[in-house]
Amino acid sequence: MEINLSRRVCLIAIGALPSACLTPIPYPAATVSPTPSVPPQMRAPQVGQQWVYAVRNIFNQETLDVVTETVVQVGEQIRIQRNSNKIGPLPDEVQGPWGKIIQDPHWQPAQKFIRPLPIWPEKLELGWSGSYRDRYQVLGYPDADFAWLVTISAIAWEKIRTPAGSFVALKYSSDSPYFESNDVSRFASLRNEETWLVPEIGRWAIRRSMGRYLLGGMSWSGSFWEDYLEWELQSWK
């Protein structure tokens, strides 16, 4: 979910304010959970499964939206329909098979990968890590593709609480350093996510996303923020 120009200017201004003026979202409170003796399996997708998330600006705790995600198709591809309380229908998420992302709408513009990529650790085991190179297209623009690299690392089993309940989750990170942006004005780009994945619900309880980028002549100390958001589960079925 890319920040529009007005939000981008706001973030630049926020960066200049004294830290005492800001009340960021606290880092998720979690306790270490014992490693499962048998690695759990992800809940299989079924039509009608649904997850509702509050989307918040981590800088100031502002609730930007509530997004409902619903499985509407299963089979060779799994299609998750997404709807915003503020603006209505959003681009779908498409996986195929389950756990491999084909169309990722989490960032804007939505990405369509040439080959399906893991969206969470291929093995739900502490210490697992994998790196993947691919190319992606911008949804609706098939005439160009761009280099993509992501490293996914399983960090810890943790017990975490959200408005939807308490869960044992696998915390993992997804790092995309120096990928090729479709925006040719960007000299360098990076994205990082921390996710608390809950196998029993087939989705994450919390997902925190951060993106930054440089224009020509800039350094990382003065970089622009693409996003700094937290998605927190409100309900599921």
Secondary structure, 3 states (H helix, E strand, C coil): CCCCHHHHHHHHHHHHCCHHHCCCCCCCCEEECCCCCCCCCCCCCCCCCEEEEEEEECCCCCEEEEEEEEEEECCCCEEEEEEECCCEEEEEEEECCCCEEEEECCCCCCEEEEEEEECCCCCCCCCCEEEEEEEEEECCEEEEEEEEEEEEEEEEEEEEEECCEEEEEEEEEEEEECCCCCCCCEEEEEEEEEEEEECCCCEEEEEEEEEEEEECCCCHHHCEEEEEEEEEEEEEC
